[in-house]
Amino acid sequence: SPAHSNPGTCPTECMPLMLVFVCLWAGLTVDEAITACTLNAAHALGRGEGRGSREVGKRGALVVHGVPSRHHLVYRFGDTRVRTVIAAGKVVYEAPRTGAPAY
């Protein structure tokens, strides 16, 4: 929803596009970009001690993408490759199976 974006400086909710922008325009590596939108974002919200990275004791969500590696999150932008989202240990989204390869 618009409440989750920043209409003053970044009026988009498209995280894959943001990953591309920070890699191309800000010079971040793919791993740095992923950290920026997970762990660093959690810290910015005051929740970094309990969220934002895969560590024992932290709460979190897991997004499974249908790509061969995390680098394809930047290389193959423009569409979604999200296959499954898990939050609080439960599958909360699963993409319909199309039979087409993920990449």
Backbone hydrogen bonds in HBPLUS format (Angstrom, degrees):
<---DONOR---> <-ACCEPTOR-->    atom                        ^
c    i                          cat <-CA-CA->   ^        H-A-AA   ^      H-
h    n   atom  resd res      DA  || num        DHA   H-A  angle D-A-AA Bond
n    s   type  num  typ     dist DA aas  dist angle  dist       angle   num
A0004-HIS N   A0001-SER O   2.96 MM   3  5.71 163.8  1.98 124.9 129.7     1
A0005-SER N   A0002-PRO O   3.21 MM   3  5.35 157.7  2.27 105.3 111.8     2
A0009-THR N   A0006-ASN O   3.18 MM   3  5.86 133.6  2.40 118.6 127.9     3
A0010-CYS N   A0006-ASN O   2.69 MM   4  5.14 158.4  1.73 167.6 170.0     4
A0012-THR N   A0010-CYS O   2.86 MM   2  5.71 140.7  2.01 100.9  92.3     5
A0017-LEU N   A0014-CYS O   3.13 MM   3  5.48 121.7  2.48 106.6 120.0     6
A0018-MET N   A0014-CYS O   3.13 MM   4  6.49 151.4  2.21 148.4 157.1     7
A0018-MET N   A0015-MET O   3.05 MM   3  4.94 114.6  2.50  94.2 110.5     8
A0019-LEU N   A0015-MET O   2.95 MM   4  6.25 153.6  2.03 156.9 163.4     9
A0020-VAL N   A0016-PRO O   3.24 MM   4  6.55 155.5  2.30 143.5 148.9    10
A0021-PHE N   A0017-LEU O   2.98 MM   4  6.30 164.0  2.00 151.6 155.7    11
A0022-VAL N   A0018-MET O   2.98 MM   4  6.20 171.3  1.99 157.9 158.7    12
A0023-CYS N   A0019-LEU O   3.13 MM   4  6.23 147.8  2.23 142.2 150.9    13
A0024-LEU N   A0020-VAL O   2.84 MM   4  5.99 171.3  1.85 162.6 165.0    14
A0025-TRP N   A0021-PHE O   2.72 MM   4  5.47 159.9  1.76 150.7 157.7    15
A0026-ALA N   A0022-VAL O   3.20 MM   4  4.71 133.1  2.43 100.8 113.5    16
A0028-LEU N   A0022-VAL O   3.13 MM   6  5.93 166.3  2.15 145.7 141.7    17
A0033-ALA N   A0029-THR O   2.92 MM   4  6.15 156.7  1.97 151.5 158.0    18
A0034-ILE N   A0030-VAL O   2.95 MM   4  6.21 158.1  2.00 152.3 157.9    19
A0035-THR N   A0031-ASP O   3.00 MM   4  6.19 159.6  2.04 146.6 152.1    20
A0036-ALA N   A0032-GLU O   2.86 MM   4  6.06 151.3  1.94 144.0 152.5    21
A0037-CYS N   A0033-ALA O   3.12 MM   4  6.40 147.3  2.23 144.9 152.0    22
A0038-THR N   A0035-THR O   3.25 MM   3  5.13 157.9  2.30  99.6 106.2    23
A0040-ASN N   A0035-THR O   2.97 MM   5  6.13 170.1  1.98 157.5 160.0    24
A0042-ALA N   A0038-THR O   2.94 MM   4  6.16 154.0  2.01 148.3 155.9    25
A0043-HIS N   A0039-LEU O   2.98 MM   4  6.30 156.9  2.04 151.0 157.0    26
A0044-ALA N   A0040-ASN O   2.90 MM   4  6.15 152.5  1.97 145.5 153.4    27
A0045-LEU N   A0041-ALA O   3.13 MM   4  6.41 134.9  2.34 140.4 151.4    28
A0045-LEU N   A0042-ALA O   3.16 MM   3  5.18 132.7  2.40  95.1 107.7    29
A0047-ARG N   A0042-ALA O   2.73 MM   5  4.94 160.0  1.77 155.9 148.8    30
A0046-GLY N   A0043-HIS O   2.90 MM   3  4.85 159.9  1.94 105.6 111.1    31
A0050-GLY N   A0047-ARG O   3.14 MM   3  5.80 148.2  2.24 115.9 123.7    32
A0051-ARG N   A0047-ARG O   2.97 MM   4  5.88 123.4  2.30 148.4 164.3    33
A0059-ARG N   A0050-GLY O   2.80 MM   9  5.98 145.8  1.91 166.1 165.5    34
A0058-LYS N   A0055-GLU O   3.09 MM   3  5.67 165.2  2.11 138.5 139.3    35
A0062-LEU N   A0086-ILE O   2.73 MM  24  5.04 155.2  1.79 147.1 155.7    36
A0086-ILE N   A0062-LEU O   2.79 MM  24  5.04 163.0  1.82 151.2 157.1    37
A0064-VAL N   A0084-THR O   2.76 MM  20  5.05 174.1  1.76 158.7 160.8    38
A0083-ARG N   A0064-VAL O   2.73 MM  19  5.58 172.8  1.73 165.1 165.5    39
A0084-THR N   A0064-VAL O   3.29 MM  20  5.05 158.4  2.33 132.6 136.9    40
A0066-GLY N   A0081-ARG O   2.68 MM  15  5.16 160.6  1.72 146.2 151.7    41
A0072-HIS N   A0069-SER O   3.07 MM   3  5.77 152.4  2.15 118.0 124.6    42
A0073-LEU N   A0070-ARG O   3.02 MM   3  5.53 159.9  2.07 113.1 119.6    43
A0074-VAL N   A0071-HIS O   3.14 MM   3  5.77 153.1  2.22 113.5 119.7    44
A0075-TYR N   A0071-HIS O   3.11 MM   4  6.38 167.9  2.13 145.6 149.5    45
A0076-ARG N   A0072-HIS O   2.97 MM   4  5.27 158.5  2.02 127.9 133.0    46
A0095-ALA N   A0083-ARG O   2.79 MM  12  4.96 166.1  1.80 141.3 146.0    47
A0085-VAL N   A0093-TYR O   2.90 MM   8  5.00 155.0  1.96 141.8 141.6    48
A0092-VAL N   A0085-VAL O   2.81 MM   7  5.68 158.2  1.86 151.4 158.9    49
A0093-TYR N   A0085-VAL O   3.35 MM   8  5.00 144.2  2.49 140.0 135.5    50
A0087-ALA N   A0090-LYS O   2.89 MM   3  5.43 155.2  1.95 158.4 154.9    51
A0090-LYS N   A0087-ALA O   2.97 MM   3  5.43 165.3  1.99 117.8 122.7    52
